Amino acid sequence: MNGYKLAFDFLIEHPEVILFTLLGLLIGLTFGALPGLTGTAGVAIFIPLTYTLEPTIGVVMLASLYVGSMFGGNITAILFNTPGAPEAATITFDGYPMAQKGKGGEALGYSVGAATIGGIFSVIILALLSPPLAKVALKFAAPEYFALAFMGISVIASLNTKSFWKSMSIGLIGLLLAAVGLDPLSASSRFTFGVTGLSAGIGFMPVIIGMFAISEVFVRAGTKNLGVVKFGDEINKVKVRLPALKEWLKYKMSLIRSSLIGVVIGILPGIGATTASFVAYSQEVQFAKDKESFGTGRVEGVIAPSTANTAAAGGAFVPLLSLGIPGSATAAVIIGGMMIHGIRPGPLMMVQQPKMVYTIFLTMLLANIFMLVFGILAVRVFGAALRIDYTVMAPIIIVLCVVGVFALSNSMFDVIIMFISGIIGYFFRKFGYPTAPLVIGLVLGSIAEENLRRGYSMYHGNLVAMFTRPITLVLMILSVVSLAYGIYNSLKAEKPKKE
């Protein structure tokens, strides 16, 4: 309760926190609704712009942006069969058929309501689970920190189960990039090749912004339909209709089931909301008596993925705040934003930053409640935004990226790194290589290396004693299981191709 008192006191002293919570929510809705501009890219672009804010306010804004982006993609998925974000793809299965039947407003009502319920449920779980995990984590030393970092790196195997070797190879590149610069213990120069700008290492922010935001501009620039996205006048005819309580009660099991699925999958590091939405949808099909009706406009087909998406977003903050492990690609970018503010998420965060942690709890709850209001108003506004010519939007995105990266260190070298990362990210996406593993490898690589070497010194080279510490052993076993799971799914996905 002392933590919540600190949070309430902070909100009273800084009422602008509410303003930045709502601003982050609106930005997230925008990035989620506009096809190609995902929440991950939105967080990456706006991290530098939070640098001048008080750290707690900056992190709260990023968390709210993440929450908003989870629903934003549902708008275009339902109305135009065009998911604004990957996790909204499942919404199109039944949401768009409902819109074709003249039930677009009803589908949006169920979607925003379910997203709000899933988000509130996940925040409650976040508030309940994070403190106990943090108490256990107070016993952590260098071996446990290494095991945590290694566990976060190992989930790269599960980020893209259809291409295990691509995910692992990109993750290894991220680890290699993390080794560039001065040695963390001896301060000797490594992999700089005489380039002065590399002495401080490769900053993760230029790489993150380049990989997600700049590469997206390059990808869109290479498409034929670069200009205005024309959807017609449907947007002006749709009004969101929130279902009555008795209608919600008909789907209570879908809400409960999808909320649990979203939170559990969100907590699992590296899995993400996209997986949660597909799993939740598939479970609804499994539990339904008339399975063949899915895909024709079933309400459960809208409720399940909408609930799971936002529940997974809250769930992803459990390992982020308690263990310092990203629960998704966006969470990995948020970790980068925290580190920019001098905050290292993990076991000691509950003790060292209780004000920030409990303020995040309260503002995420507030963001999910306000999403019900803003989600309803967003339909008309973002429908108009979809008509903006991308030839206008692309330069704005690039300018924001350049200004943001340069402002972080006043270094044009970082801007160059950003554009190089954007070009590399373009080719990654062109040839089907995931970019999230590189971010995770880059962010966690230096943490893993430093703590491995500290633990090695602590035990005078006795690796057996180091890795048989109870918590370390459990985390290493989970890491091996995660790797095995990724390999198994990869082989399973490739088997039909061989046949």
ABEGO torsion letter per residue (X at the ends): XAAAAAAAAAAAABAAAAAAAAAAAAAAAAAAABBGBBAAAAAAAAAAAAAABBAAAAAAAAAAAAAAAAAAAAAAAAAAGBBABAAAAAAAAAAAAAAAAGAAAAAAAAAAAAAAAAAAAAAAAAAAAAAAAAAAAAABBAAAAAAAAAAAAAAAAAABAABAAAAAAAAAAAAAAAABEBBAAAGBBBGAGGBAAAAAEBBAAAAAAAAAAAAAAAAAAABABABBBBAEAAAAABBBBBBBAAAAAAAAAAAAAAAAAAAAAAABBGAEAAAAAAAAAAAAAAABABAAABGAGBAAAAAAAAAAAAAAAAAAAAAAAAAGBBABAAAAAAAAAAAAAGBBBEAAAAAABAAAAAAAAAAAAAAAAAAAAAAAAAAAAAAAAAABBAAAAAAAAAAAAAAAAAAAAGBAAAAAAAAAAAAAAAAAAAAGBBAAAAAAAAAAAAAAAAAAAAAAAAAGGBAAAAAABAAAAAAAAAAAAAAAAAAAAAAAAAAAAAX
